[in-house]
Amino acid sequence: MKSRSFATICEMRWLRALYLSNGLAVGALFGFIPVLLQSKGFDPALVGVTTSLGSLAFAVALPVWGHLGDVVSGPRRALQIACLPAGVIALGLSLPMPVLAIIACQVMFSASGAPTMALADAMAVPVMADPSREYSRLRLLSSVGAGGGGIIFGLIYSVTGYMAAPVMYALIMAATIVCAQFISHGRDSERHRKARGEHDGRPPGAPIRGRFGSVGETFVVRPRLLAVFASVTLVFIGVMASSTFIGLRISDLGGGAVEVGFANGIGSAAEIPGLILAGWLVARFGARPVVAVCAIGFAACLASWIVITDAVPILITRAISGVFFSGFFLAFVLTISAMLPPRLQSTGQTLLQSTCFGLSAILANLLGGILYQVAGPLGVFGGAALCAVVGGLMALVALPAIAQAPDESGVPTMVPLPS
């Protein structure tokens, strides 16, 4: 199989460990950031402002990391470079600092911790023989880590308090650096290929890279990505609103660290069967209907949190939302992989996650914090559900049914979209 032509069995084990550690990082800290900030005296509006500023840094930094991976250092080295400051800066969230210092720490943490999953995807997806099935099996390890980690760390924090979360995250980042070191099949950067006298991967007739580097070139190669990212933005406004404010909702209903941890963990654990099912559905029906149906289903879960006033039913619907999340996230990742040539995969995947967890989070957190403060669950979850529905319907038009390889050699090639 093509997926075995680039690595030994041992290296594949380290790649699986890398995806698992990425999931553990999410379970250890990301799902607890809103309640961690709340424990430091932040009200919902200030939580929204702080996380939106972090999301802005995330959105700006991710394309830079993508350019670093494609052009300068290669995706493996770029991932390792990002992990070190992310782990160190995260520790600042545990310190008793003034409000402005905490906000600055959150912004710097978001910028440095941004690219780990996107760069892992950029290394793995382009070399898979059957991405719709192989990627789902690999990606579900992140869901295992996030799901199990969310529950376990929630139990730990119920004893230690939320200040232990950044410490756990820093330890996981150290493990991620080690895992990446043993993965030799990460693609070389353009700079390294040129240094060896090899072809730089840009065929004759390829667009000339302008002032925006590989980011600008990506949109020249595939202008349709603008419409794809518009759909992604709207769908993930719903996702980011749920991840930020579900913890506050549970806390308002009397829940503590255990309940918040279970909500995060159950949602991530539900992605495991969701990814397996999504891989089959995408291969069978294509990306467009999968995104549309899953976005509408996710919106229904969001809307239910407006009327549910008990933590237990919220946990159940949180699990259902994790299944729907798997569907549209996998479809978006594989769509980007199919639309772009291998030399732009780091840029494409970081742009996708910059849109998912950056631009969308800015809007969801900033507006959501205000809406939660003013109108409560109706404002934030109702608005987020509407955005998810519109974005899912937009995907029916925005996503290509067939991926056309960018015309870089003068001979266009039509290939089925594996997503």
SULURSUL-V215396 format. One record per pair of residues at least 24 apart in sequence whose C-alpha atoms are under 10 Angstrom apart, sorted by the first residue. I is the first residue (numbers start at 1). J is the second residue. Records with the same first field share a line. If there is no record, write none. Layout:
# SULURSUL-V215396
I: J ; J
This chain:
# SULURSUL-V215396
1: 127 ; 128 ; 129 ; 130
2: 127 ; 128 ; 129 ; 130
3: 124 ; 125 ; 126 ; 127 ; 128 ; 129 ; 130 ; 131 ; 134
4: 127 ; 128 ; 129
5: 127 ; 128 ; 129 ; 185
6: 124 ; 127 ; 128 ; 184 ; 185 ; 186 ; 187
7: 183 ; 184 ; 185 ; 186
8: 183 ; 184 ; 185
10: 182 ; 183
11: 179 ; 180 ; 181 ; 182 ; 183 ; 184 ; 185
12: 124 ; 138 ; 182 ; 183 ; 185
13: 179 ; 182 ; 183
14: 176 ; 178 ; 179 ; 180 ; 181 ; 182 ; 183 ; 184
15: 120 ; 123 ; 124 ; 138 ; 179 ; 180 ; 182 ; 183 ; 184 ; 185
16: 137 ; 138 ; 139 ; 140 ; 141 ; 142 ; 179
17: 138 ; 141 ; 142 ; 145 ; 175 ; 176 ; 178 ; 179 ; 180
18: 116 ; 117 ; 120 ; 138 ; 141 ; 142 ; 175 ; 176 ; 177 ; 178 ; 179 ; 180 ; 181 ; 182 ; 183
19: 116 ; 117 ; 120 ; 121 ; 138 ; 139 ; 140 ; 141 ; 142 ; 143 ; 144 ; 145 ; 176 ; 179 ; 180
20: 138 ; 139 ; 140 ; 141 ; 142 ; 143 ; 144 ; 145 ; 146 ; 176
21: 116 ; 117 ; 141 ; 142 ; 144 ; 145 ; 146 ; 149 ; 169 ; 172 ; 173 ; 174 ; 175 ; 176 ; 177 ; 179
22: 116 ; 117 ; 120 ; 139 ; 141 ; 142 ; 143 ; 145 ; 146 ; 172 ; 173 ; 175 ; 176
23: 117 ; 139 ; 140 ; 141 ; 142 ; 143 ; 144 ; 145 ; 146 ; 147 ; 148 ; 149 ; 150 ; 172 ; 268
24: 141 ; 142 ; 143 ; 144 ; 145 ; 146 ; 147 ; 148 ; 149 ; 150 ; 153 ; 168 ; 169 ; 172 ; 173 ; 176
25: 113 ; 116 ; 142 ; 145 ; 146 ; 149 ; 150 ; 165 ; 166 ; 168 ; 169 ; 170 ; 171 ; 172 ; 173 ; 176
26: 142 ; 143 ; 145 ; 146 ; 147 ; 149 ; 150 ; 169 ; 172 ; 264 ; 265 ; 268
27: 142 ; 143 ; 144 ; 145 ; 146 ; 147 ; 148 ; 149 ; 150 ; 151 ; 152 ; 153 ; 154 ; 165 ; 168 ; 169 ; 261 ; 264 ; 265 ; 268
28: 145 ; 146 ; 147 ; 148 ; 149 ; 150 ; 151 ; 152 ; 153 ; 154 ; 157 ; 162 ; 164 ; 165 ; 166 ; 167 ; 168 ; 169 ; 170 ; 172 ; 261 ; 264 ; 265
29: 90 ; 146 ; 149 ; 150 ; 153 ; 154 ; 162 ; 163 ; 164 ; 165 ; 166 ; 167 ; 168 ; 169 ; 170
30: 110 ; 146 ; 150 ; 165 ; 166 ; 169 ; 243 ; 244 ; 264
31: 146 ; 150 ; 154 ; 165 ; 243 ; 244 ; 246 ; 247 ; 260 ; 261 ; 263 ; 264 ; 265
32: 150 ; 153 ; 154 ; 157 ; 162 ; 165 ; 166 ; 243 ; 244 ; 247 ; 257 ; 260 ; 261 ; 264
33: 93 ; 106 ; 162 ; 165 ; 166 ; 243 ; 244 ; 247
34: 243 ; 244 ; 245 ; 246 ; 247 ; 248
35: 162 ; 244 ; 245 ; 246 ; 247 ; 248 ; 251 ; 256 ; 257 ; 260
36: 93 ; 94 ; 161 ; 162 ; 163 ; 164 ; 165 ; 166 ; 257
37: 93 ; 99 ; 102 ; 103 ; 106 ; 162 ; 163
38: 248 ; 251
39: 161 ; 162 ; 163
40: 93 ; 94 ; 96 ; 97 ; 98 ; 99 ; 102 ; 162 ; 163
41: 99
42: 99
43: 248 ; 369 ; 373
44: 244 ; 245 ; 248 ; 365 ; 368 ; 369 ; 370 ; 371 ; 372 ; 373 ; 376
45: 365 ; 366 ; 367 ; 368 ; 369 ; 370 ; 371 ; 372 ; 373 ; 374
46: 99 ; 103 ; 365 ; 366 ; 369 ; 370 ; 373
47: 103 ; 244 ; 245 ; 248 ; 365 ; 366 ; 368 ; 369 ; 370
48: 241 ; 244 ; 245 ; 361 ; 362 ; 363 ; 364 ; 365 ; 366 ; 367 ; 368 ; 369 ; 370 ; 371 ; 372 ; 373
49: 103 ; 362 ; 363 ; 365 ; 366 ; 367 ; 368 ; 369 ; 370
50: 99 ; 100 ; 102 ; 103 ; 104 ; 105 ; 106 ; 107 ; 362 ; 365 ; 366 ; 369
51: 103 ; 106 ; 107 ; 110 ; 244 ; 358 ; 361 ; 362 ; 364 ; 365 ; 366 ; 369
52: 106 ; 107 ; 358 ; 359 ; 360 ; 361 ; 362 ; 363 ; 364 ; 365 ; 366 ; 367 ; 368 ; 369
53: 103 ; 104 ; 106 ; 107 ; 108 ; 110 ; 358 ; 361 ; 362 ; 365 ; 366
54: 103 ; 104 ; 105 ; 106 ; 107 ; 108 ; 109 ; 110 ; 111 ; 114 ; 358 ; 361 ; 362 ; 365
55: 106 ; 107 ; 110 ; 111 ; 114 ; 354 ; 355 ; 356 ; 357 ; 358 ; 359 ; 360 ; 361 ; 362 ; 363 ; 364 ; 365 ; 366
56: 107 ; 110 ; 111 ; 354 ; 357 ; 358 ; 359 ; 360 ; 361 ; 362 ; 363
57: 106 ; 107 ; 108 ; 109 ; 110 ; 111 ; 112 ; 114 ; 354 ; 358 ; 359 ; 362
58: 107 ; 108 ; 109 ; 110 ; 111 ; 112 ; 113 ; 114 ; 115 ; 353 ; 354 ; 355 ; 357 ; 358 ; 359 ; 361 ; 362
59: 110 ; 111 ; 114 ; 350 ; 351 ; 352 ; 353 ; 354 ; 355 ; 356 ; 357 ; 358 ; 359 ; 360 ; 361 ; 362
60: 111 ; 114 ; 351 ; 354 ; 355 ; 358 ; 359
61: 108 ; 110 ; 111 ; 112 ; 113 ; 114 ; 115 ; 350 ; 351 ; 354 ; 358
62: 110 ; 111 ; 112 ; 113 ; 114 ; 115 ; 116 ; 118 ; 119 ; 346 ; 347 ; 349 ; 350 ; 351 ; 352 ; 353 ; 354 ; 355 ; 357 ; 358
63: 114 ; 115 ; 212 ; 213 ; 214 ; 215 ; 346 ; 347 ; 348 ; 349 ; 350 ; 351 ; 352 ; 353 ; 354 ; 355
64: 111 ; 115 ; 212 ; 213 ; 214 ; 215 ; 347 ; 350 ; 351
65: 111 ; 112 ; 114 ; 115 ; 116 ; 118 ; 119 ; 346 ; 347 ; 350 ; 351
66: 115 ; 118 ; 119 ; 122 ; 214 ; 215 ; 344 ; 345 ; 346 ; 347 ; 348 ; 349 ; 350 ; 351
67: 189 ; 212 ; 213 ; 214 ; 215 ; 344 ; 345 ; 346 ; 347 ; 348 ; 350
68: 189 ; 190 ; 213 ; 214 ; 346 ; 347
69: 115 ; 119 ; 122 ; 123 ; 186 ; 187 ; 188 ; 189 ; 190 ; 343 ; 344 ; 345 ; 346 ; 347 ; 350
70: 119 ; 122 ; 187 ; 188 ; 189 ; 190 ; 191 ; 214 ; 342 ; 343 ; 344 ; 345 ; 346 ; 347 ; 348
71: 188 ; 189 ; 190 ; 191 ; 192 ; 193 ; 200 ; 213 ; 214 ; 343 ; 344 ; 346 ; 347
72: 188 ; 189 ; 190 ; 191 ; 192
73: 187 ; 188 ; 189 ; 190 ; 191 ; 192
74: 119 ; 123 ; 186 ; 187 ; 188 ; 189 ; 190 ; 191 ; 192 ; 346
75: 115 ; 116 ; 118 ; 119 ; 120 ; 121 ; 122 ; 123 ; 180 ; 185 ; 186 ; 187 ; 188 ; 189 ; 345 ; 346 ; 347
76: 116 ; 119 ; 120 ; 122 ; 123 ; 177 ; 180 ; 181 ; 182 ; 183 ; 184 ; 185 ; 186 ; 187 ; 188 ; 189
77: 119 ; 177 ; 180 ; 181 ; 186 ; 187 ; 188 ; 189
78: 115 ; 116 ; 119 ; 346
79: 112 ; 113 ; 114 ; 115 ; 116 ; 117 ; 118 ; 119 ; 120 ; 176 ; 177 ; 180 ; 181
80: 115 ; 116 ; 119 ; 173 ; 174 ; 176 ; 177 ; 178 ; 179 ; 180 ; 181
81: 112 ; 113 ; 116 ; 177
82: 111 ; 112 ; 113 ; 114 ; 115 ; 116 ; 173 ; 177
83: 112 ; 113 ; 114 ; 115 ; 116 ; 170 ; 172 ; 173 ; 174 ; 175 ; 176 ; 177
84: 112 ; 113 ; 170 ; 173 ; 174 ; 176 ; 177
85: 109 ; 111 ; 112 ; 113 ; 170 ; 173
86: 110 ; 111 ; 112 ; 113 ; 114 ; 166 ; 169 ; 170 ; 173 ; 174
87: 112 ; 113 ; 166 ; 167 ; 168 ; 169 ; 170 ; 171 ; 172 ; 173 ; 174
88: 112 ; 166 ; 167 ; 169 ; 170 ; 171 ; 173 ; 174
89: 113 ; 166 ; 170
90: 165 ; 166 ; 167 ; 168 ; 169 ; 170
91: 163 ; 164 ; 165 ; 166 ; 167 ; 168 ; 169 ; 170
92: 163 ; 166 ; 167
93: 162 ; 163 ; 164 ; 165 ; 166 ; 167
94: 162 ; 163 ; 164 ; 165 ; 166 ; 167
95: 163 ; 166
96: 163
110: 358
111: 358
113: 173
114: 350 ; 353 ; 354 ; 357 ; 358
115: 346 ; 349 ; 350 ; 351 ; 353 ; 354
116: 173 ; 176 ; 350
117: 142 ; 349 ; 350 ; 353
118: 333 ; 345 ; 346 ; 347 ; 348 ; 349 ; 350 ; 351 ; 352 ; 353 ; 354
119: 186 ; 345 ; 346 ; 347 ; 348 ; 349 ; 350
120: 180 ; 186 ; 346 ; 349
121: 333 ; 334 ; 337 ; 345 ; 346 ; 349 ; 350
122: 186 ; 187 ; 333 ; 337 ; 342 ; 343 ; 344 ; 345 ; 346 ; 347 ; 348 ; 349 ; 350
123: 183 ; 185 ; 186 ; 187 ; 188 ; 342 ; 345 ; 346
124: 185 ; 186 ; 187 ; 345
125: 333 ; 334 ; 337 ; 338 ; 342 ; 345 ; 349
126: 187 ; 334 ; 337 ; 338 ; 340 ; 341 ; 342 ; 343 ; 345
127: 185 ; 187 ; 342
129: 418
130: 279 ; 283 ; 418 ; 419
131: 279 ; 283 ; 330 ; 333 ; 334 ; 337 ; 338 ; 417 ; 418 ; 419
132: 275 ; 276 ; 278 ; 279 ; 280 ; 281 ; 282 ; 283 ; 284 ; 286 ; 330 ; 331 ; 333 ; 334 ; 335 ; 417 ; 418 ; 419
133: 275 ; 276 ; 277 ; 278 ; 279 ; 280 ; 282 ; 283 ; 418 ; 419
134: 276 ; 279
135: 275 ; 276 ; 279 ; 330 ; 333 ; 334
136: 271 ; 272 ; 273 ; 274 ; 275 ; 276 ; 277 ; 278 ; 279 ; 280 ; 326 ; 327 ; 330 ; 334
137: 272 ; 273 ; 275 ; 276 ; 279
138: 275
139: 271 ; 272 ; 275 ; 276 ; 326 ; 330
140: 268 ; 269 ; 270 ; 271 ; 272 ; 273 ; 274 ; 275 ; 276 ; 326
141: 269 ; 271 ; 272
142: 268 ; 269 ; 271 ; 272
143: 265 ; 266 ; 267 ; 268 ; 269 ; 270 ; 271 ; 272 ; 273 ; 274 ; 275 ; 322 ; 326
144: 265 ; 266 ; 268 ; 269 ; 270 ; 271 ; 272
145: 265 ; 268 ; 269
146: 264 ; 265 ; 266 ; 267 ; 268 ; 269 ; 271
147: 261 ; 262 ; 263 ; 264 ; 265 ; 266 ; 267 ; 268 ; 269 ; 270 ; 271 ; 272
148: 261 ; 262 ; 264 ; 265 ; 266 ; 268 ; 269
149: 261 ; 262 ; 264 ; 265 ; 268 ; 269
150: 258 ; 260 ; 261 ; 262 ; 263 ; 264 ; 265 ; 266 ; 267 ; 268 ; 269
151: 257 ; 258 ; 259 ; 260 ; 261 ; 262 ; 263 ; 264 ; 265 ; 266 ; 268 ; 269
152: 258 ; 261 ; 262 ; 265
153: 257 ; 258 ; 261 ; 262 ; 265
154: 256 ; 257 ; 258 ; 259 ; 260 ; 261 ; 262 ; 263 ; 264 ; 265
155: 256 ; 257 ; 258 ; 259 ; 260 ; 261 ; 262
156: 257 ; 258 ; 261
157: 256 ; 257 ; 258 ; 261
158: 256 ; 257 ; 258 ; 259 ; 260 ; 261
159: 257 ; 258
161: 257
162: 257
187: 342 ; 343 ; 345 ; 346
188: 343
189: 343
190: 343
200: 343
201: 341 ; 342 ; 343 ; 344
202: 341 ; 343 ; 344 ; 408 ; 409
203: 407 ; 408 ; 409 ; 410
204: 408 ; 409 ; 410
205: 407 ; 408 ; 409 ; 410
206: 406 ; 407 ; 408 ; 409 ; 410
207: 407 ; 408
213: 347
214: 343 ; 344 ; 345 ; 346 ; 347 ; 348
215: 344 ; 346 ; 347 ; 348 ; 350 ; 351
216: 347
217: 344 ; 347
218: 339 ; 340 ; 341 ; 343 ; 344 ; 345 ; 347 ; 348 ; 351
219: 340 ; 348
220: 406
221: 339 ; 340 ; 341 ; 344 ; 405 ; 406 ; 407 ; 408
222: 336 ; 339 ; 340 ; 404 ; 405 ; 406 ; 407
224: 339 ; 398 ; 399 ; 400
225: 335 ; 336 ; 339 ; 340 ; 348 ; 351 ; 352 ; 398 ; 399 ; 400
226: 398
227: 394 ; 395 ; 397 ; 398 ; 399
228: 332 ; 335 ; 336 ; 352 ; 391 ; 394 ; 395 ; 396 ; 397 ; 398 ; 399 ; 400
229: 332 ; 336 ; 351 ; 352 ; 354 ; 355 ; 356 ; 391 ; 395 ; 398 ; 399
230: 355 ; 360 ; 391 ; 394 ; 395 ; 398
231: 291 ; 292 ; 332 ; 355 ; 387 ; 388 ; 389 ; 390 ; 391 ; 392 ; 393 ; 394 ; 395 ; 396 ; 397 ; 398 ; 399
232: 291 ; 328 ; 329 ; 332 ; 352 ; 353 ; 355 ; 356 ; 357 ; 359 ; 360 ; 388 ; 391 ; 392 ; 394 ; 395 ; 398
233: 352 ; 354 ; 355 ; 356 ; 357 ; 358 ; 359 ; 360 ; 361 ; 363 ; 364 ; 387 ; 388 ; 391
234: 295 ; 355 ; 356 ; 359 ; 360 ; 363 ; 364 ; 384 ; 385 ; 386 ; 387 ; 388 ; 389 ; 390 ; 391 ; 392 ; 394
235: 291 ; 292 ; 294 ; 295 ; 296 ; 298 ; 299 ; 325 ; 328 ; 329 ; 356 ; 360 ; 384 ; 385 ; 386 ; 387 ; 388 ; 389 ; 390 ; 391 ; 392 ; 393 ; 394 ; 395
236: 295 ; 325 ; 328 ; 329 ; 355 ; 356 ; 357 ; 358 ; 359 ; 360 ; 361 ; 363 ; 364 ; 384 ; 387 ; 388 ; 391 ; 392
237: 355 ; 356 ; 357 ; 358 ; 359 ; 360 ; 361 ; 362 ; 363 ; 364 ; 365 ; 368 ; 383 ; 384 ; 385 ; 386 ; 387 ; 388 ; 391
238: 295 ; 298 ; 299 ; 302 ; 360 ; 361 ; 364 ; 380 ; 381 ; 382 ; 383 ; 384 ; 385 ; 386 ; 387 ; 388 ; 389 ; 391
239: 295 ; 298 ; 299 ; 302 ; 321 ; 322 ; 325 ; 356 ; 357 ; 360 ; 361 ; 364 ; 384 ; 385 ; 387 ; 388
240: 356 ; 357 ; 358 ; 359 ; 360 ; 361 ; 362 ; 363 ; 364 ; 365 ; 368 ; 384
241: 302 ; 360 ; 361 ; 362 ; 363 ; 364 ; 365 ; 366 ; 367 ; 368 ; 369 ; 380 ; 381 ; 383 ; 384 ; 385
242: 298 ; 299 ; 301 ; 302 ; 305 ; 318 ; 321 ; 364 ; 365 ; 368 ; 380 ; 381 ; 384 ; 385
243: 267 ; 318 ; 361 ; 364 ; 365
244: 361 ; 364 ; 365 ; 368 ; 369
245: 364 ; 365 ; 368 ; 369 ; 372 ; 377 ; 380 ; 381
246: 302 ; 305 ; 314 ; 315 ; 318 ; 377 ; 381
248: 372 ; 377
249: 305 ; 306 ; 309 ; 310 ; 311 ; 314 ; 372 ; 376 ; 377
250: 305 ; 309 ; 310 ; 311 ; 312 ; 314 ; 315
251: 311
252: 309 ; 311
253: 308 ; 309 ; 310 ; 311
254: 310 ; 311
255: 310 ; 311 ; 312
259: 311 ; 312 ; 315
260: 311 ; 315
262: 315 ; 318 ; 319
263: 311 ; 312 ; 314 ; 315 ; 316 ; 317 ; 318 ; 319
264: 315 ; 318 ; 319 ; 322
265: 315 ; 318 ; 319 ; 322
266: 315 ; 316 ; 317 ; 318 ; 319 ; 320 ; 321 ; 322
267: 315 ; 316 ; 317 ; 318 ; 319 ; 320 ; 321 ; 322 ; 323 ; 324 ; 325
268: 318 ; 319 ; 321 ; 322 ; 323 ; 325 ; 326
269: 319 ; 322 ; 323
270: 318 ; 319 ; 320 ; 321 ; 322 ; 323 ; 324 ; 325 ; 326
271: 319 ; 320 ; 321 ; 322 ; 323 ; 324 ; 325 ; 326 ; 327
272: 322 ; 323 ; 326
273: 322 ; 323 ; 326
274: 320 ; 321 ; 322 ; 323 ; 324 ; 325 ; 326 ; 327 ; 330
275: 322 ; 323 ; 324 ; 325 ; 326 ; 327 ; 328 ; 329 ; 330 ; 331
276: 323 ; 326 ; 327 ; 330
277: 323 ; 326 ; 327
278: 323 ; 324 ; 325 ; 326 ; 327 ; 328 ; 329 ; 330 ; 331 ; 419
279: 326 ; 327 ; 330 ; 331 ; 334 ; 418 ; 419
280: 419
281: 327 ; 331 ; 419
282: 327 ; 328 ; 330 ; 331 ; 334 ; 417 ; 418 ; 419
283: 331 ; 416 ; 417 ; 418 ; 419
284: 418 ; 419
285: 401 ; 419
286: 331 ; 335 ; 399 ; 400 ; 401 ; 402 ; 416 ; 417 ; 418 ; 419
287: 327 ; 328 ; 330 ; 331 ; 332 ; 334 ; 335 ; 395 ; 396 ; 399 ; 400 ; 401 ; 402 ; 417 ; 418 ; 419
288: 328 ; 331 ; 332 ; 335 ; 392 ; 393 ; 394 ; 395 ; 396 ; 397 ; 398 ; 399 ; 400 ; 401 ; 419
289: 328 ; 331 ; 392 ; 393 ; 395 ; 396 ; 399
290: 324 ; 327 ; 328 ; 329 ; 330 ; 331 ; 332 ; 392 ; 395 ; 396 ; 419
291: 324 ; 325 ; 326 ; 327 ; 328 ; 329 ; 330 ; 331 ; 332 ; 391 ; 392 ; 393 ; 394 ; 395 ; 396 ; 399
292: 327 ; 328 ; 388 ; 389 ; 390 ; 391 ; 392 ; 393 ; 394 ; 395 ; 396
293: 324 ; 327 ; 328 ; 389 ; 392 ; 393
294: 321 ; 323 ; 324 ; 325 ; 326 ; 327 ; 328 ; 329 ; 388 ; 389 ; 392
295: 321 ; 324 ; 325 ; 327 ; 328 ; 329 ; 385 ; 387 ; 388 ; 389 ; 390 ; 391 ; 392 ; 393 ; 395
296: 324 ; 385 ; 386 ; 387 ; 388 ; 389 ; 390 ; 391 ; 392 ; 393
297: 321 ; 323 ; 324 ; 325 ; 385 ; 388 ; 389 ; 392
298: 322 ; 323 ; 324 ; 325 ; 328 ; 384 ; 385 ; 388 ; 389 ; 392
299: 324 ; 381 ; 382 ; 383 ; 384 ; 385 ; 386 ; 387 ; 388 ; 389 ; 390 ; 392
300: 381 ; 382 ; 385 ; 386 ; 388 ; 389
301: 381 ; 385
302: 377 ; 378 ; 380 ; 381 ; 382 ; 383 ; 384 ; 385 ; 386 ; 388
303: 377 ; 378 ; 380 ; 381 ; 382 ; 383 ; 384 ; 385 ; 386
304: 377 ; 378 ; 381 ; 382 ; 385
305: 377 ; 378 ; 380 ; 381 ; 382
306: 376 ; 377 ; 378 ; 379 ; 380 ; 381 ; 382
307: 377 ; 378
308: 377
328: 392 ; 395
329: 353 ; 356
330: 419
331: 399 ; 418 ; 419
332: 356 ; 395 ; 399 ; 419
333: 419
334: 417 ; 418 ; 419
335: 399 ; 400 ; 401 ; 402 ; 403 ; 417 ; 418 ; 419
336: 399 ; 403 ; 417 ; 419
337: 403 ; 417 ; 418 ; 419
338: 400 ; 402 ; 403 ; 404 ; 405 ; 415 ; 416 ; 417 ; 418 ; 419
339: 399 ; 400 ; 402 ; 403 ; 404 ; 405 ; 406 ; 415 ; 417
340: 403 ; 404 ; 405 ; 406
341: 405 ; 406 ; 408
